[in-house]
């Protein structure tokens, strides 16, 4: 495992919900420590999706190198397992160069996959997925009905319209020979010891204001035109655009389902706040996070770089 040497300090990880100030904090700490960022953001991996994912600017990237940004096209699949494998390779290179890798992001599933909070799972099988897709097209509701019979626990946790998770649960059932719900046994404690996870907390009132300001800034900076450009390149709702807050709402705006920029901003704000609630629930599933106030840069520094840098 590349994440932190067994004989050295654990690899620092900084987590927090959307708009909690993770990047701003690391930019300040860069003046005092030699480190590089491995972005754990499931949307910043996509090329061309810049404004709506709040990617670091060119100037910020020059000041503080970020990795795992702009690595796949919006119509490509990129899983938590893909992230963990690439992140481990990057960490090995950075440690070999004498630089500190800092993992930073709000995608809890990525953090869980990397830090040993998830159990090993079989990879994707295109044949199984194609077969399930064909059966579902011929018999709408087939996948959920099968899940209810074969893996009721997974069926209870997956939405009726969430075809992606339905396919994955059935895929695991076929490949592993047991329900997805029983494959989860608590992860790997030995891997968890290789990481030190710090989380930023921000009061709800302040966070809502930050979300409003960020959403308004995205619209002013050209998010609508960015989506138009991606549509012209052939990326639509079936790509990451349709699964990403901000982009999904702009697609609705361009289709005439949302009227006016003010309503567009409110729609994105609402969706972002719902995302924050989901992020918080996911972070509760990660053991060992030390939570601090977003204003306490001194405490953050001592936690992230307490044994090195």
NUPAGU-834529 format. One line per 8 residues: their letters; for each residue x, z, y of N, C-alpha, C. Coordinates in Angstrom, 2 decimals. Example, Ala and Ser with C-alpha at 12.3 -4.5 7.8 and 13.67 -1.06 7.14 Angstrom:
<nodes>
as) 13.19:7.80:-5.69:12.30:7.80:-4.50:13.20:7.80:-3.30 ~ 12.85:7.08:-2.25:13.67:7.14:-1.06:12.90:7.87:0.03
</nodes>
This chain:
<nodes>
xxxxxxxx) 0.83:0.00:-1.20:0.00:0.00:0.00:0.87:0.00:1.25 ~ 0.50:-0.86:2.20:1.29:-0.97:3.42:0.87:0.03:4.47 ~ -0.31:0.58:4.33:-0.84:1.44:5.38:-0.16:2.79:5.43 ~ 0.96:2.86:6.15:1.65:4.12:6.27:2.53:4.37:5.08 ~ 3.73:4.72:5.33:4.66:5.00:4.23:4.35:6.34:3.61 ~ 4.51:6.43:2.29:4.29:7.72:1.62:5.29:8.75:2.12 ~ 6.44:8.29:2.63:7.47:9.19:3.11:7.48:9.31:4.63 ~ 6.63:8.56:5.30:6.60:8.56:6.75:5.25:8.99:7.28
xxxxxxxx) 5.06:8.85:8.60:3.78:9.25:9.20:2.65:8.33:8.79 ~ 1.43:8.84:8.78:0.30:7.98:8.47:0.07:6.94:9.57 ~ -0.50:5.82:9.19:-0.81:4.78:10.16:-1.97:5.23:11.05 ~ -1.82:5.18:12.39:-2.90:5.60:13.27:-4.02:4.58:13.33 ~ -5.24:5.08:13.35:-6.44:4.26:13.44:-7.32:4.82:14.55 ~ -7.77:3.96:15.44:-8.65:4.37:16.54:-9.99:3.68:16.38 ~ -11.05:4.47:16.29:-12.39:3.91:16.10:-13.31:4.40:17.21 ~ -14.44:3.73:17.32:-15.45:4.11:18.31:-16.49:3.02:18.39
xxxxxxxx) -17.65:3.37:18.88:-18.73:2.40:18.99:-18.42:1.39:20.09 ~ -19.22:0.36:20.16:-19.10:-0.65:21.21:-19.08:-0.01:22.59 ~ -18.17:-0.46:23.45:-18.07:-0.03:24.84:-17.59:1.41:25.00 ~ -16.96:1.98:23.98:-16.47:3.36:24.08:-15.13:3.46:24.77 ~ -14.46:2.33:25.04:-13.22:2.37:25.80:-11.95:2.36:24.98 ~ -12.03:1.86:23.76:-10.86:1.86:22.86:-9.71:1.02:23.42 ~ -10.01:-0.21:23.83:-8.95:-1.10:24.33:-8.33:-0.55:25.60 ~ -9.14:-0.06:26.53:-8.61:0.50:27.78:-7.66:1.65:27.50
xxxxxxxx) -8.02:2.50:26.54:-7.17:3.64:26.19:-5.82:3.16:25.67 ~ -5.84:2.19:24.75:-4.59:1.71:24.17:-3.73:0.99:25.21 ~ -4.35:0.31:26.17:-3.58:-0.34:27.22:-2.78:0.70:28.01 ~ -3.37:1.86:28.26:-2.68:2.91:28.99:-1.54:3.50:28.15 ~ -1.78:3.67:26.86:-0.77:4.27:26.00:0.40:3.33:25.73 ~ 0.19:2.04:25.94:1.25:1.06:25.70:2.47:1.34:26.57 ~ 2.27:1.93:27.74:3.38:2.21:28.64:4.35:3.22:28.04 ~ 3.89:4.00:27.08:4.70:5.10:26.55:5.11:4.91:25.10
xxxxxxxx) 4.54:3.92:24.41:4.81:3.77:22.98:4.94:2.29:22.62 ~ 5.81:2.01:21.66:5.99:0.65:21.15:5.08:0.46:19.94 ~ 3.97:-0.20:20.15:3.04:-0.43:19.05:2.32:-1.75:19.24 ~ 1.71:-2.21:18.17:0.89:-3.42:18.20:-0.46:-3.10:17.57 ~ -1.48:-3.84:17.97:-2.85:-3.55:17.53:-3.28:-4.51:16.43 ~ -3.87:-3.96:15.41:-4.57:-4.75:14.40:-6.06:-4.55:14.67 ~ -6.71:-5.59:15.16:-8.11:-5.48:15.56:-9.02:-5.42:14.34 ~ -9.82:-4.37:14.29:-10.81:-4.21:13.22:-12.20:-4.48:13.80
xxxxxxxx) -12.38:-5.70:14.26:-13.64:-6.13:14.88:-14.12:-7.37:14.14 ~ -15.26:-7.28:13.51:-15.74:-8.35:12.63:-16.18:-9.59:13.38 ~ -16.23:-9.55:14.70:-16.62:-10.72:15.47:-15.46:-11.32:16.25 ~ -14.47:-10.51:16.58:-13.32:-11.06:17.29:-12.46:-11.93:16.39 ~ -12.71:-11.93:15.10:-11.95:-12.82:14.20:-12.33:-14.28:14.43 ~ -13.48:-14.55:15.05:-13.97:-15.92:15.16:-13.44:-16.63:16.40 ~ -12.90:-17.82:16.19:-12.40:-18.64:17.29:-13.56:-19.12:18.18 ~ -13.33:-19.12:19.47:-14.32:-19.64:20.40:-15.37:-18.64:20.83
xxxxxxxx) -15.49:-17.54:20.11:-16.45:-16.50:20.48:-15.69:-15.42:21.25 ~ -15.48:-15.69:22.53:-14.58:-14.87:23.33:-15.31:-13.89:24.24 ~ -16.18:-14.43:25.09:-16.82:-13.60:26.11:-17.74:-12.57:25.47 ~ -18.57:-13.01:24.56:-19.56:-12.12:23.96:-19.00:-11.09:23.01 ~ -17.75:-11.26:22.58:-17.13:-10.26:21.70:-16.14:-9.38:22.44 ~ -16.02:-9.59:23.75:-15.13:-8.79:24.60:-13.70:-8.80:24.08 ~ -13.23:-10.00:23.73:-11.84:-10.12:23.28:-10.89:-9.74:24.42 ~ -9.73:-9.20:24.07:-8.74:-8.94:25.11:-8.31:-10.23:25.79
xxxxxxxx) -8.05:-10.14:27.08:-7.65:-11.32:27.85:-6.23:-11.73:27.48 ~ -5.82:-12.90:27.96:-4.46:-13.37:27.71:-3.44:-12.39:28.28 ~ -3.74:-11.84:29.47:-2.85:-10.86:30.08:-2.76:-9.59:29.26 ~ -3.89:-9.14:28.75:-3.89:-7.93:27.92:-3.14:-8.17:26.61 ~ -3.30:-9.36:26.05:-2.60:-9.69:24.80:-1.09:-9.75:25.02 ~ -0.68:-10.21:26.20:0.75:-10.26:26.50:1.31:-8.85:26.67 ~ 0.52:-7.98:27.31:0.94:-6.60:27.52:0.95:-5.81:26.22 ~ -0.05:-6.06:25.38:-0.19:-5.34:24.12:-0.63:-6.34:23.04
xxxxxxxx) 0.28:-6.74:22.16:-0.07:-7.72:21.13:-1.23:-7.26:20.26 ~ -2.19:-8.16:20.05:-3.33:-7.92:19.17:-3.29:-8.93:18.01 ~ -3.54:-8.45:16.83:-3.59:-9.31:15.65:-5.00:-9.28:15.05 ~ -5.30:-10.25:14.20:-6.62:-10.41:13.58:-7.67:-10.84:14.59 ~ -7.24:-11.58:15.60:-8.13:-12.16:16.60:-7.98:-13.68:16.51 ~ -9.13:-14.40:16.54:-9.11:-15.87:16.50:-8.42:-16.41:15.24 ~ -8.89:-15.97:14.09:-8.23:-16.39:12.85:-9.11:-17.28:11.96 ~ -10.43:-17.32:12.19:-11.30:-18.19:11.40:-12.35:-18.82:12.32
xxxxxxxx) -12.93:-19.93:11.89:-13.99:-20.59:12.65:-15.33:-19.89:12.43 ~ -16.27:-20.06:13.37:-17.56:-19.36:13.27:-18.39:-19.68:12.03 ~ -18.09:-20.80:11.36:-18.86:-21.12:10.16:-18.13:-20.70:8.89 ~ -17.08:-19.89:9.03:-16.33:-19.40:7.87:-16.77:-17.99:7.50 ~ -16.63:-17.66:6.22:-16.88:-16.30:5.76:-15.59:-15.49:5.88 ~ -15.73:-14.25:6.29:-14.57:-13.35:6.37:-15.07:-11.96:6.04 ~ -14.60:-11.41:4.93:-15.15:-10.15:4.42:-14.26:-8.96:4.79 ~ -14.79:-7.78:4.53:-14.00:-6.56:4.73:-12.78:-6.55:3.83
xxxxxxxx) -12.91:-7.07:2.63:-11.77:-7.17:1.74:-10.71:-8.11:2.27 ~ -11.15:-9.25:2.86:-10.21:-10.17:3.49:-9.44:-9.47:4.60 ~ -10.18:-8.70:5.40:-9.54:-7.96:6.49:-8.49:-6.99:5.95 ~ -8.85:-6.20:4.95:-7.94:-5.18:4.43:-6.65:-5.82:3.90 ~ -6.79:-6.92:3.19:-5.60:-7.57:2.63:-4.68:-8.10:3.73 ~ -5.26:-8.75:4.73:-4.44:-9.28:5.81:-3.83:-8.15:6.64 ~ -4.61:-7.10:6.87:-4.11:-5.98:7.67:-2.93:-5.31:6.98 ~ -2.99:-5.15:5.68:-1.88:-4.54:4.95:-0.62:-5.38:5.07
xxxxxxxx) -0.76:-6.69:5.01:0.40:-7.58:5.16:1.00:-7.45:6.56 ~ 0.14:-7.40:7.58:0.62:-7.26:8.94:1.33:-5.94:9.15 ~ 0.77:-4.87:8.60:1.39:-3.56:8.77:2.77:-3.52:8.15 ~ 2.94:-4.15:7.00:4.25:-4.18:6.34:5.27:-4.86:7.24 ~ 4.87:-5.98:7.88:5.78:-6.70:8.77:6.14:-5.84:9.98 ~ 5.14:-5.23:10.60:5.39:-4.42:11.80:6.31:-3.24:11.50 ~ 6.03:-2.54:10.41:6.86:-1.40:10.05:8.29:-1.85:9.78 ~ 8.44:-3.01:9.16:9.77:-3.54:8.90:10.52:-3.88:10.17
xxxxxxxx) 9.77:-4.21:11.24:10.39:-4.55:12.52:10.59:-3.32:13.41 ~ 10.15:-2.16:12.93:10.30:-0.94:13.71:9.21:-0.71:14.73 ~ 8.12:-1.46:14.65:6.99:-1.29:15.55:5.88:-0.54:14.84 ~ 5.10:0.21:15.61:4.01:1.00:15.03:2.74:0.16:15.00 ~ 2.12:-0.02:13.84:0.80:-0.67:13.81:-0.29:0.34:14.12 ~ -1.19:-0.03:15.02:-2.36:0.79:15.32:-3.60:-0.04:15.01 ~ -4.40:0.42:14.08:-5.64:-0.27:13.74:-6.71:0.22:14.71 ~ -7.43:-0.71:15.33:-8.41:-0.32:16.34:-9.65:-1.19:16.24
xxxxxxxx) -10.82:-0.58:16.17:-12.04:-1.38:16.17:-13.28:-0.56:15.91 ~ -14.41:-1.28:15.99:-15.69:-0.63:15.80:-16.43:-1.07:14.55 ~ -15.79:-1.91:13.72:-16.44:-2.34:12.49:-16.08:-1.36:11.38 ~ -16.98:-0.44:11.13:-16.70:0.65:10.18:-16.39:0.13:8.79 ~ -17.06:-0.95:8.39:-16.82:-1.47:7.04:-15.38:-1.95:6.89 ~ -14.82:-2.55:7.92:-13.42:-2.96:7.88:-12.51:-1.73:7.73 ~ -12.79:-0.70:8.52:-12.00:0.53:8.45:-12.10:1.16:7.07 ~ -13.30:1.18:6.53:-13.51:1.78:5.22:-12.75:1.02:4.13
xxxxxxxx) -12.78:-0.31:4.21:-12.09:-1.12:3.20:-10.59:-0.90:3.25 ~ -10.05:-0.70:4.45:-8.61:-0.55:4.62:-8.13:0.85:4.24 ~ -8.90:1.86:4.59:-8.42:3.24:4.48:-8.85:3.96:3.21 ~ -9.34:3.23:2.23:-9.65:3.86:0.95:-10.99:4.54:0.87 ~ -11.89:4.24:1.81:-13.22:4.84:1.79:-14.21:4.03:0.96 ~ -13.77:2.85:0.49:-14.62:2.01:-0.35:-13.99:1.90:-1.74 ~ -14.83:1.66:-2.72:-14.34:1.44:-4.08:-14.02:-0.04:-4.27 ~ -13.04:-0.35:-5.13:-12.73:-1.76:-5.41:-13.95:-2.48:-5.98
xxxxxxxx) -14.21:-3.66:-5.46:-15.36:-4.46:-5.89:-14.91:-5.86:-6.28 ~ -15.62:-6.51:-7.20:-15.31:-7.91:-7.52:-15.46:-8.79:-6.29 ~ -14.68:-9.87:-6.24:-14.76:-10.81:-5.14:-15.98:-11.72:-5.26 ~ -16.06:-12.68:-4.35:-17.18:-13.61:-4.37:-17.06:-14.59:-5.53 ~ -18.22:-15.05:-6.01:-18.27:-16.08:-7.04:-19.21:-17.18:-6.56 ~ -18.67:-18.31:-6.11:-19.51:-19.39:-5.56:-20.58:-19.85:-6.53 ~ -20.27:-19.89:-7.84:-21.26:-20.35:-8.81:-22.47:-19.44:-8.88 ~ -22.21:-18.13:-8.89:-23.30:-17.16:-8.91:-24.13:-17.28:-7.64
xxxxxxxx) -23.46:-17.39:-6.52:-24.17:-17.48:-5.24:-25.03:-18.74:-5.15 ~ -24.48:-19.84:-5.62:-25.23:-21.10:-5.59:-26.46:-21.00:-6.47 ~ -26.29:-20.42:-7.66:-27.43:-20.27:-8.57:-28.51:-19.39:-7.99 ~ -28.11:-18.28:-7.38:-29.09:-17.38:-6.77:-29.81:-18.06:-5.61 ~ -29.05:-18.85:-4.82:-29.67:-19.56:-3.71:-30.70:-20.56:-4.17 ~ -30.39:-21.25:-5.27:-31.33:-22.23:-5.80:-32.60:-21.55:-6.30 ~ -32.44:-20.46:-7.03:-33.60:-19.74:-7.56:-34.45:-19.16:-6.44 ~ -33.81:-18.66:-5.39:-34.55:-18.10:-4.26:-35.33:-19.20:-3.53
xxxxxxxx) -34.71:-20.39:-3.39:-35.40:-21.49:-2.71:-36.61:-21.94:-3.50 ~ -36.49:-21.93:-4.83:-37.60:-22.36:-5.67:-38.67:-21.28:-5.81 ~ -38.25:-20.02:-5.71:-39.18:-18.90:-5.88:-38.90:-17.84:-4.82 ~ -39.38:-18.03:-3.58:-39.11:-17.07:-2.51:-39.46:-15.64:-2.93 ~ -38.52:-14.72:-2.70:-38.70:-13.34:-3.10:-38.10:-13.02:-4.45 ~ -37.55:-14.04:-5.10:-36.97:-13.84:-6.44:-35.85:-12.80:-6.42 ~ -34.93:-12.90:-5.46:-33.77:-12.01:-5.46:-34.17:-10.55:-5.27 ~ -35.08:-10.29:-4.37:-35.51:-8.91:-4.15:-36.26:-8.37:-5.36
xxxxxxxx) -37.08:-9.21:-5.98:-37.80:-8.78:-7.18:-36.82:-8.42:-8.31 ~ -35.77:-9.24:-8.46:-34.78:-8.97:-9.49:-34.01:-7.69:-9.18 ~ -33.68:-7.49:-7.91:-32.99:-6.27:-7.51:-33.83:-5.03:-7.80 ~ -35.12:-5.12:-7.53:-35.98:-3.96:-7.77:-35.99:-3.57:-9.24 ~ -35.89:-4.56:-10.11:-35.87:-4.27:-11.55:-34.51:-3.78:-12.01 ~ -33.44:-4.43:-11.53:-32.11:-4.16:-12.08:-31.33:-3.10:-11.31 ~ -31.58:-2.98:-10.02:-30.84:-2.03:-9.20:-31.74:-1.49:-8.10 ~ -32.70:-0.64:-8.46:-33.67:-0.15:-7.48:-33.03:0.58:-6.30
xxxxxxxx) -31.92:1.28:-6.55:-31.28:2.01:-5.46:-30.78:1.05:-4.38 ~ -30.17:-0.06:-4.79:-29.72:-1.06:-3.82:-30.91:-1.72:-3.13 ~ -31.95:-2.03:-3.91:-33.14:-2.67:-3.34:-33.75:-1.81:-2.24 ~ -33.74:-0.48:-2.44:-34.32:0.42:-1.44:-33.54:0.42:-0.14 ~ -32.25:0.09:-0.20:-31.41:0.15:1.00:-31.23:-1.20:1.67 ~ -31.79:-2.26:1.11:-31.62:-3.61:1.63:-32.95:-4.15:2.14 ~ -32.93:-4.75:3.31:-34.15:-5.28:3.89:-34.68:-6.50:3.14 ~ -35.97:-6.72:3.26:-36.63:-7.84:2.58:-36.05:-9.19:3.02
xxxxxxxx) -35.60:-9.28:4.27:-35.09:-10.56:4.80:-33.57:-10.63:4.81 ~ -32.92:-9.61:4.30:-31.46:-9.58:4.33:-30.90:-10.28:3.10 ~ -30.95:-11.62:3.14:-30.54:-12.40:1.97:-29.07:-12.23:1.64 ~ -28.23:-12.05:2.66:-26.79:-11.91:2.43:-26.49:-10.68:1.57 ~ -27.09:-9.56:1.89:-26.84:-8.34:1.12:-27.51:-8.40:-0.25 ~ -28.65:-9.07:-0.33:-29.30:-9.24:-1.63:-28.40:-10.03:-2.58 ~ -27.84:-11.13:-2.06:-26.94:-11.95:-2.88:-25.74:-11.14:-3.33 ~ -25.16:-10.36:-2.43:-23.97:-9.58:-2.78:-24.28:-8.52:-3.84
xxxxxxxx) -25.41:-7.85:-3.71:-25.77:-6.83:-4.69:-25.97:-7.44:-6.08 ~ -26.64:-8.60:-6.13:-26.85:-9.27:-7.42:-25.55:-9.83:-7.97 ~ -24.70:-10.34:-7.08:-23.40:-10.85:-7.48:-22.57:-9.74:-8.15 ~ -22.56:-8.57:-7.54:-21.84:-7.43:-8.12:-22.43:-7.04:-9.47 ~ -23.74:-7.09:-9.57:-24.41:-6.75:-10.83:-23.96:-7.69:-11.95 ~ -23.92:-8.98:-11.64:-23.55:-9.96:-12.67:-22.06:-9.89:-13.01 ~ -21.21:-9.70:-12.01:-19.77:-9.74:-12.23:-19.22:-8.44:-12.81 ~ -19.75:-7.32:-12.36:-19.23:-6.02:-12.81:-19.98:-5.47:-14.01
xxxxxxxx) -21.18:-6.00:-14.24:-21.95:-5.53:-15.38:-22.65:-4.21:-15.16 ~ -22.67:-3.75:-13.91:-23.40:-2.53:-13.57:-23.90:-2.63:-12.14 ~ -24.92:-1.85:-11.77:-25.49:-1.95:-10.43:-24.48:-1.62:-9.35 ~ -24.63:-2.27:-8.21:-23.75:-2.01:-7.07:-23.79:-0.54:-6.68 ~ -24.96:0.07:-6.79:-25.11:1.47:-6.38:-24.26:2.41:-7.22 ~ -23.97:2.06:-8.47:-23.16:2.93:-9.33:-21.67:2.61:-9.24 ~ -21.32:1.48:-8.59:-19.92:1.12:-8.42:-19.26:1.94:-7.32 ~ -20.06:2.57:-6.48:-19.52:3.33:-5.35:-19.29:4.79:-5.78
xxxxxxxx) -18.01:5.15:-5.86:-17.66:6.47:-6.38:-16.84:7.30:-5.39 ~ -16.80:6.87:-4.14:-16.14:7.69:-3.14:-14.78:7.23:-2.69 ~ -14.36:6.07:-3.15:-13.10:5.52:-2.65:-11.88:6.14:-3.30 ~ -10.73:5.99:-2.63:-9.44:6.41:-3.16:-8.79:7.43:-2.22 ~ -8.80:8.71:-2.58:-8.20:9.74:-1.70:-6.73:9.51:-1.43 ~ -5.99:8.92:-2.38:-4.56:8.68:-2.17:-4.33:7.69:-1.04 ~ -5.19:6.67:-0.94:-5.07:5.70:0.15:-5.47:6.35:1.47 ~ -6.49:7.18:1.46:-6.95:7.82:2.70:-5.84:8.64:3.35
xxxxxxxx) -4.96:9.22:2.55:-3.87:10.04:3.09:-2.86:9.21:3.89 ~ -2.87:7.90:3.72:-1.93:7.04:4.42:-2.37:6.71:5.84 ~ -3.55:7.19:6.25:-4.09:6.87:7.56:-4.52:8.12:8.29 ~ -4.40:8.09:9.61:-4.88:9.16:10.47:-5.89:8.55:11.44 ~ -7.15:8.93:11.31:-8.22:8.26:12.06:-8.70:9.14:13.21 ~ -8.64:8.59:14.41:-9.13:9.24:15.62:-10.33:8.46:16.14 ~ -11.39:9.17:16.51:-12.59:8.52:17.01:-12.89:8.93:18.45 ~ -13.32:7.97:19.27:-13.68:8.22:20.67:-15.19:8.43:20.77
xxxxxxxx) -15.58:9.50:21.41:-17.00:9.77:21.68:-17.27:9.65:23.18 ~ -18.42:9.06:23.51:-18.84:8.91:24.90:-20.29:9.36:24.99 ~ -20.66:10.18:25.99:-22.05:10.62:26.14:-23.01:9.42:26.25 ~ -24.22:9.59:25.74:-25.17:8.49:25.69:-25.44:7.87:27.06 ~ -25.62:8.71:28.07:-25.93:8.19:29.40:-24.83:7.29:29.92 ~ -23.59:7.73:29.78:-22.46:6.92:30.23:-22.33:5.66:29.39 ~ -22.56:5.79:28.09:-22.43:4.63:27.21:-23.46:3.56:27.55 ~ -24.69:3.98:27.83:-25.72:3.01:28.21:-25.34:2.28:29.49
xxxxxxxx) -24.76:3.00:30.45:-24.33:2.36:31.69:-23.21:1.36:31.41 ~ -22.27:1.72:30.56:-21.18:0.81:30.22:-21.72:-0.45:29.54 ~ -22.69:-0.28:28.67:-23.27:-1.43:27.97:-23.96:-2.36:28.96 ~ -24.70:-1.79:29.91:-25.36:-2.60:30.94:-24.33:-3.37:31.76 ~ -23.29:-2.66:32.21:-22.28:-3.31:33.05:-21.54:-4.39:32.27 ~ -21.23:-4.11:31.02:-20.50:-5.10:30.23:-21.36:-6.33:29.95 ~ -22.64:-6.10:29.63:-23.54:-7.22:29.37:-23.70:-8.09:30.60 ~ -23.90:-7.45:31.76:-24.04:-8.22:33.00:-22.77:-9.01:33.29
xxxxxxxx) -21.62:-8.40:33.04:-20.34:-9.09:33.28:-20.19:-10.29:32.35 ~ -20.60:-10.15:31.10:-20.52:-11.27:30.15:-21.35:-12.45:30.62 ~ -22.53:-12.17:31.14:-23.39:-13.25:31.63:-22.75:-13.91:32.85 ~ -22.22:-13.09:33.77:-21.57:-13.65:34.96:-20.34:-14.48:34.59 ~ -19.64:-14.05:33.53:-18.40:-14.73:33.14:-18.63:-15.99:32.31 ~ -19.90:-16.30:32.02:-20.19:-17.59:31.40:-20.55:-17.56:29.93 ~ -21.17:-16.47:29.47:-21.54:-16.40:28.05:-22.50:-17.52:27.65 ~ -23.44:-17.85:28.53:-24.41:-18.90:28.19:-23.68:-20.24:28.01
xxxxxxxx) -22.77:-20.55:28.90:-22.01:-21.80:28.77:-21.12:-21.77:27.53 ~ -20.58:-20.61:27.18:-19.77:-20.50:25.98:-20.60:-20.84:24.74 ~ -21.82:-20.36:24.70:-22.70:-20.66:23.56:-23.05:-22.14:23.54 ~ -23.33:-22.71:24.70:-23.61:-24.16:24.76:-22.44:-24.96:24.18 ~ -21.23:-24.56:24.55:-20.06:-25.26:24.05:-19.91:-25.15:22.54 ~ -20.22:-23.99:21.99:-20.15:-23.80:20.54:-21.22:-24.62:19.83 ~ -22.40:-24.72:20.45:-23.46:-25.56:19.88:-23.03:-27.02:19.84 ~ -22.37:-27.45:20.89:-21.90:-28.84:20.95:-20.86:-29.12:19.87
xxxxxxxx) -20.15:-28.09:19.45:-19.15:-28.26:18.38:-19.78:-28.19:16.99 ~ -21.09:-27.95:16.93:-21.78:-27.94:15.65:-22.06:-26.57:15.07 ~ -21.76:-25.52:15.81:-22.03:-24.16:15.32:-23.40:-23.71:15.83 ~ -24.27:-23.29:14.91:-25.61:-22.86:15.29:-25.97:-21.53:14.68 ~ -27.25:-21.33:14.48:-27.73:-20.04:14.00:-27.23:-19.71:12.59 ~ -26.90:-20.75:11.82:-26.43:-20.50:10.45:-24.99:-20.00:10.43 ~ -24.30:-20.09:11.55:-22.92:-19.61:11.65:-22.91:-18.17:12.17 ~ -21.72:-17.69:12.52:-21.59:-16.32:13.03:-22.39:-16.12:14.32
xxxxxxxx) -22.70:-17.20:15.05:-23.47:-17.05:16.28:-24.82:-16.39:16.01 ~ -25.46:-16.82:14.93:-26.79:-16.28:14.62:-26.77:-14.86:14.12 ~ -25.57:-14.34:13.82:-25.44:-12.97:13.29:-24.75:-12.04:14.28 ~ -24.55:-12.51:15.52:-23.77:-11.74:16.47:-24.59:-11.42:17.71 ~ -24.63:-10.14:18.05:-25.36:-9.71:19.25:-24.76:-10.39:20.48 ~ -25.61:-10.82:21.36:-25.20:-11.56:22.54:-25.37:-13.05:22.31 ~ -24.76:-13.56:21.29:-24.88:-14.97:20.95:-26.28:-15.29:20.41 ~ -26.78:-14.40:19.57:-28.12:-14.61:19.01:-29.16:-14.64:20.12
xxxxxxxx) -29.05:-13.72:21.07:-30.01:-13.67:22.16:-29.87:-14.87:23.10 ~ -28.64:-15.33:23.31:-28.46:-16.52:24.14:-29.07:-17.73:23.45 ~ -28.96:-17.83:22.15:-29.62:-18.91:21.42:-31.13:-18.86:21.66 ~ -31.71:-17.66:21.64:-33.14:-17.51:21.92:-33.44:-17.96:23.36 ~ -32.57:-17.60:24.28:-32.73:-17.99:25.68:-32.70:-19.51:25.83 ~ -31.76:-20.15:25.17:-31.65:-21.60:25.26:-32.82:-22.31:24.59 ~ -33.41:-21.65:23.58:-34.58:-22.22:22.91:-35.87:-21.95:23.68 ~ -35.78:-21.17:24.76:-36.96:-20.86:25.56:-37.73:-19.65:25.09
xxxxxxxx) -37.21:-18.92:24.11:-37.91:-17.74:23.61:-37.68:-16.52:24.49 ~ -36.63:-16.54:25.30:-36.37:-15.51:26.30:-36.32:-16.21:27.64 ~ -37.12:-15.74:28.59:-37.23:-16.41:29.88:-36.49:-15.61:30.95 ~ -35.51:-16.22:31.57:-34.80:-15.60:32.68:-33.59:-14.78:32.24 ~ -32.59:-14.75:33.12:-31.35:-14.04:32.79:-31.54:-12.53:32.75 ~ -32.45:-12.01:33.57:-32.70:-10.56:33.55:-33.23:-10.13:32.18 ~ -34.17:-10.90:31.64:-34.69:-10.56:30.32:-33.64:-10.77:29.23 ~ -32.78:-11.76:29.43:-31.70:-11.97:28.48:-30.77:-10.76:28.45
xxxxxxxx) -30.41:-10.27:29.63:-29.54:-9.09:29.70:-30.19:-7.90:29.03 ~ -31.48:-7.70:29.28:-32.18:-6.56:28.65:-32.23:-6.71:27.14 ~ -32.43:-7.93:26.67:-32.48:-8.16:25.22:-31.14:-7.84:24.57 ~ -30.05:-8.26:25.21:-28.72:-7.98:24.67:-28.43:-6.49:24.72 ~ -28.80:-5.84:25.81:-28.62:-4.38:25.93:-29.33:-3.65:24.79 ~ -30.58:-4.03:24.54:-31.36:-3.37:23.50:-30.72:-3.56:22.12 ~ -30.31:-4.77:21.84:-29.67:-5.05:20.55:-28.35:-4.29:20.43 ~ -27.61:-4.20:21.52:-26.33:-3.49:21.50:-26.54:-2.01:21.24
xxxxxxxx) -27.57:-1.44:21.84:-27.84:-0.02:21.61:-28.24:0.24:20.16 ~ -29.00:-0.66:19.58:-29.32:-0.53:18.16:-28.05:-0.62:17.31 ~ -27.12:-1.50:17.72:-25.85:-1.60:17.02:-25.09:-0.28:17.11 ~ -25.07:0.33:18.26:-24.38:1.61:18.44:-24.91:2.65:17.44 ~ -26.20:2.69:17.28:-26.78:3.65:16.34:-26.34:3.35:14.91 ~ -26.29:2.07:14.54:-25.82:1.71:13.20:-24.34:2.05:13.04 ~ -23.55:1.79:14.09:-22.13:2.11:14.02:-21.92:3.61:13.79 ~ -22.66:4.41:14.52:-22.51:5.86:14.37:-22.86:6.30:12.94
xxxxxxxx) -23.90:5.72:12.39:-24.27:6.06:11.01:-23.17:5.66:10.03 ~ -22.57:4.51:10.24:-21.50:4.07:9.36:-20.26:4.94:9.50 ~ -19.92:5.33:10.72:-18.73:6.17:10.90:-18.89:7.52:10.21 ~ -20.13:7.98:10.08:-20.36:9.25:9.37:-19.96:9.16:7.89 ~ -19.87:7.94:7.38:-19.50:7.74:5.98:-17.99:7.73:5.77 ~ -17.23:7.77:6.85:-15.77:7.74:6.76:-15.24:9.17:6.86 ~ -14.61:9.68:5.81:-14.12:11.06:5.86:-12.88:11.20:6.72 ~ -12.74:12.36:7.35:-11.49:12.69:8.00:-11.29:12.18:9.41
xxxxxxxx) -12.34:11.72:10.09:-12.18:11.26:11.47:-12.11:12.48:12.40 ~ -11.13:12.50:13.30:-11.05:13.52:14.34:-11.64:12.95:15.61 ~ -12.75:13.50:16.06:-13.46:12.95:17.22:-13.02:13.65:18.49 ~ -12.80:12.86:19.54:-12.37:13.39:20.83:-13.18:12.74:21.94 ~ -13.14:13.35:23.12:-13.78:12.77:24.29:-13.03:11.53:24.74 ~ -13.76:10.51:25.13:-13.14:9.28:25.59:-12.29:9.45:26.84 ~ -12.48:10.55:27.55:-11.71:10.80:28.77:-10.39:11.50:28.49 ~ -10.20:11.99:27.27:-9.03:12.81:26.98:-7.90:11.96:26.40
xxxxxxxx) -7.21:11.24:27.27:-6.13:10.36:26.82:-4.97:11.15:26.25 ~ -4.74:12.35:26.76:-3.63:13.18:26.28:-3.87:13.56:24.82 ~ -5.09:13.98:24.51:-5.40:14.35:23.13:-5.34:13.13:22.22 ~ -5.83:12.00:22.71:-5.77:10.77:21.92:-4.33:10.40:21.59 ~ -3.46:10.51:22.59:-2.05:10.18:22.39:-1.41:11.09:21.35 ~ -1.71:12.38:21.42:-1.10:13.33:20.49:-1.58:13.10:19.06 ~ -2.81:12.62:18.91:-3.34:12.36:17.58:-2.83:11.04:17.01 ~ -2.78:10.02:17.85:-2.38:8.71:17.38:-0.88:8.63:17.10
xxxxx) -0.08:9.33:17.90:1.37:9.22:17.79:2.04:10.57:17.55 ~ 1.36:11.43:16.82:1.83:12.80:16.70:3.11:12.94:15.87 ~ 3.38:11.95:15.00:4.57:12.07:14.15:5.54:10.93:14.33 ~ 5.37:10.20:15.37:6.26:9.05:15.55:6.03:8.40:16.88 ~ 6.80:7.30:17.15:6.64:6.53:18.38:7.26:7.18:19.56
</nodes>
